[in-house]
Amino acid sequence: MQLEQFTDIKEAVAYLRQQGYEHVFECCPQGWRQRKTGLVFCPEKMQMENCQRFQKCGGVHNVTVLYMVLAPDGSKGVIIDDCTTYGDALFGEYLVRMKLRHINPDQQRQQPG
C-alpha cells in the first residue's frame, strides 16, 4: 500500500480508516491491545506495513509517528507514537519486535500489471 503524504495526522487516520485500517492498537504489558475489541497480540505476530512521521513546530517541538499494522487475525489498524520523553519502554521494544513488511518500490514498478 502506498501511503499518501499528509501533513495532518487526523487527515491521515481518516484516510486510513477508509482503506480498512479501522483499529487502534495500544501498548500493554502482554503486547499490542486492540482498543475496540480488547484482543491482545504479541509483537512478533504483528506486521508493520508502513509508517509516516508528523512534525509540529511552535513553542514546543512535537513529533508523532503513525504506524500502519496488520494483526494475525487479519484486522488492520494503526499505532500512534507521540514520541514523548517519558514514554513506555515496552512501546519501543514492541516496535522493534514486530515484523516489517519490506516493499521495494522499484520491484513494484517492474512487475507487469
N, C-alpha and C positions, 0 to 999 in steps of 0.2 A: 504494500500500500504506500503510495506516495502521499506525504502529508503536505497540505497547503501551508504556506508560511503565514502565520498570524502574528500580530503584534499584541493582541489582547487574549489572555488565557480563557476568558469567558466565551469569546467567539470560537476559540479552538475546541473547547469542551462541547459546545452546542453542535459544531460541525461533526465532531467525532461521534456524538450520540446518533446523529443521522446516518453515520457509517456503521452503526452496530456496536459501538463502544459505550454501552449503556451503564456499566457498573463502575463503582468507585471502590478501589481496594485500599485498605489501611493496614499499617504495620501493627501486629500484635505479637505477644511472646511466642505463639505457635507458628506464625508465618504471616501470609497476606490474607486478611479477612475481607470478604466481600460485604460491603456495608449493608446492602439491601437484604441479602439472604442470611448473612452470618456464617456462611461457609468459609472454612479456612484451608488454604493451600500452602504446602511447603514451597519455599523459594525455588528449589531445583525443578519443580514441576511447572512453574510459571514460565512463560516465554515473553520476552520484551521484543516487541515488533518495531517500535520506532520511538523517538523522543524529540522534544523541542524545548528550547531554553527561552525563557521570557525574562526581560530585564527592565526594571523601572528605576529611573533616577529622579532625584528631587529630595533634598533633605537627607533621606536615608536611601542607601543603595540596596535594592531588593532584587534577588534572583530567584526564579521559580522554574523548575523543570517538570514538564508533563511527559509521563511515560505511557505509551500505549501497550497494553499487555493482553495476553491470551491465557486463560486458565485451563487446566487439564479437562474440565467438563465442557469446554468449548465456548464458555462465556467470555466476552471481550469487555475490557474496561480500561480505566486509567488509574495511574498512581500519580499523585501530586506531591512533589518535593519542594517545600518552601525554602530549603537550604539555610535553615536557621543555625546559628552558632550553637544553640543549646538543644539541638535535635536528638532524636533517639538513636543510640549507637546501633541498635538492631536494624534500623532502616537501611543504612549504608551496607551493612553485611548482607542483608537480603537482596539488595540490588546486585551486588557482586555475584551472588549465588544463582541468580536467575539465568535461564538460557537466553542467549542473544541471537535473534534471527538476523543473520547477515545476508543482505541483499546487495549484490554488486550491480549498480545502475548500468554499467557498460554491457554486462551479460544480458540484462533485460532488453536492451535496445537491439541486440543482435539476434534474439530469438524470433523466428517467424511468427507473425500474428495473424 
